[in-house]
Amino acid sequence: MKENLQFLHAFLKNPTKVGAIAPSSPELANTMISGLKPDKENIILELGVGTGAITKFIEPILPDGESYLGLELDEKLHATLRLTYPHLNIIQGNACEAYKIHKDSGLGKVKYLVCCLPFVSLPKVVTEEIYKQIDMFMEDGCTLRLFQYAHGYYLPPALKLRERMRNRYGKSKRSQLVLKNVPPAYTLTWSTI
Ligand SMILES: C[S@@+](CC[C@H](N)C(=O)[O-])C[C@H]1O[C@@H](n2cnc3c(N)ncnc32)[C@H](O)[C@@H]1O
């Protein structure tokens, strides 16, 4: 409940950056982590940690804290995350610099890129920069998983994202529609491993 309020507050302060009115549901979180097997040499990088709605489900599949790196832009959300997950590497940072932040962290290779960023509402220039960062991880061999809300699925930014990824990484694997989420969403997966 507290998390929902904090999330809503962050949304009202900055709707385009947060991009959702509620954190992801347990059902969406479980779909986002389905099949991921991180370890120290093959870590999960989560972009846009928010209140940790997905992190909560990532945590139990981590063999140790070194198998995960999280990035969250919002200072207040990040401060709360540090208290909730003191044993996890969660950095207050911009996904536009994700590749360098990961390199500087000294952690293992990013095998799983769990991307929770609101591409539909982010400024185009920010989106383009984050795509470049994603490309660098994908060049190193990586699985990219993200979600798209059903109501925005056919909006130009969502279509463009899928077209861009398809042109580079082939057809995505799409999950069934996760109805128990506000709003309902699909997860999409591309892999270069
Ligand atoms: C849709 S919310 C998802 C939060 C959470 N992962 C979930 O699924 O409930 C998007 C999050 O991305 C963060 N964000 C937006 N732009 C970012 C950026 N450039 N770098 C890092 N985080 C960003 C927002 O502050 C917000 O917490």
The ligand as a MOL file (V3000), in Angstrom:
LIG
                    3D

  0  0  0     0  0            999 V3000
M  V30 BEGIN CTAB
M  V30 COUNTS 27 29 0 0 0
M  V30 BEGIN ATOM
M  V30 1 C 6.7950 2.0440 -15.4080 0
M  V30 2 S 7.8350 2.3800 -14.0010 0 CHG=1
M  V30 3 C 8.2800 0.6970 -13.6110 0
M  V30 4 C 8.6660 0.5060 -12.1740 0
M  V30 5 C 8.7980 -0.9430 -11.6970 0
M  V30 6 N 9.9070 -1.6360 -12.3340 0
M  V30 7 C 7.5130 -1.7090 -11.9500 0
M  V30 8 O 7.5040 -2.5310 -12.8860 0
M  V30 9 O 6.5510 -1.4560 -11.2180 0 CHG=-1
M  V30 10 C 9.2750 3.0760 -14.7730 0
M  V30 11 C 10.4070 3.4610 -13.8290 0
M  V30 12 O 11.5210 3.8710 -14.6450 0
M  V30 13 C 12.1560 4.9850 -14.0450 0
M  V30 14 N 12.8990 5.7130 -15.1120 0
M  V30 15 C 12.3940 6.5250 -16.0840 0
M  V30 16 N 13.3660 6.9800 -16.8850 0
M  V30 17 C 14.5280 6.4270 -16.4380 0
M  V30 18 C 15.8870 6.5120 -16.8690 0
M  V30 19 N 16.2500 7.2680 -17.9160 0
M  V30 20 N 16.8130 5.8060 -16.1820 0
M  V30 21 C 16.4690 5.0280 -15.0970 0
M  V30 22 N 15.1990 4.9220 -14.6450 0
M  V30 23 C 14.2300 5.6060 -15.2970 0
M  V30 24 C 10.9990 5.7720 -13.4300 0
M  V30 25 O 11.4530 6.6660 -12.4300 0
M  V30 26 C 10.0970 4.6400 -12.9190 0
M  V30 27 O 10.4260 4.3060 -11.5980 0
M  V30 END ATOM
M  V30 BEGIN BOND
M  V30 1 1 1 2
M  V30 2 1 2 3
M  V30 3 1 2 10
M  V30 4 1 3 4
M  V30 5 1 4 5
M  V30 6 1 5 6
M  V30 7 1 5 7
M  V30 8 2 7 8
M  V30 9 1 7 9
M  V30 10 1 10 11
M  V30 11 1 11 12
M  V30 12 1 11 26
M  V30 13 1 12 13
M  V30 14 1 13 14
M  V30 15 1 13 24
M  V30 16 1 14 15
M  V30 17 1 14 23
M  V30 18 2 15 16
M  V30 19 1 16 17
M  V30 20 1 17 18
M  V30 21 2 17 23
M  V30 22 1 18 19
M  V30 23 2 18 20
M  V30 24 1 20 21
M  V30 25 2 21 22
M  V30 26 1 22 23
M  V30 27 1 24 25
M  V30 28 1 24 26
M  V30 29 1 26 27
M  V30 END BOND
M  V30 END CTAB
M  END
